[in-house]
Amino acid sequence: MGRPRKEVIGKPLVINGRQLSLSRAVRAGDFIFLTGQVPMDNGVVMTHGTIEDQTRACLERIRETLSEAGCPLSAVVKSMIWLKSRDDFPGFDSVYAEFFPDGPPARSALVSDFLVDIRVEIECIAYHPQD
């Protein structure tokens, strides 16, 4: 019978005590698609901190979610970045480079307004073939 074509990864997302109607990540074949990650601290959206703090929180959540899928952070092939201000780009980029020091993924970035009071959101796609 083989593995299902679509597999939800991780527990349901709960933000500020409310369960959201989305999955943290979905595996489809050899690809893992992560929902846009916002900076969180113990299940609460981080509305404080520098762009570096918030970027680090997002990337740690991405690493954690990928780990649940048995996938390393180095398997990320594409990321999409939303920043509240273009002035945040240098601080964001310096932290991002710490997480992807060699062969970083393809990346797009743009400035956007958010539904919550944050400075960054990161979405990514990983490629990690299963045995």
Secondary structure, 3 states (H helix, E strand, C coil): CCCCCEEEECCCCEECCEECCCCCEEEECCEEEEEEECCEECCEECCCCCHHHHHHHHHHHHHHHHHHCCCCHHHEEEEEEEECCHHHHHHHHHHHHHHCCCCCCEEEEEECCCCCCCCEEEEEEEECCCC
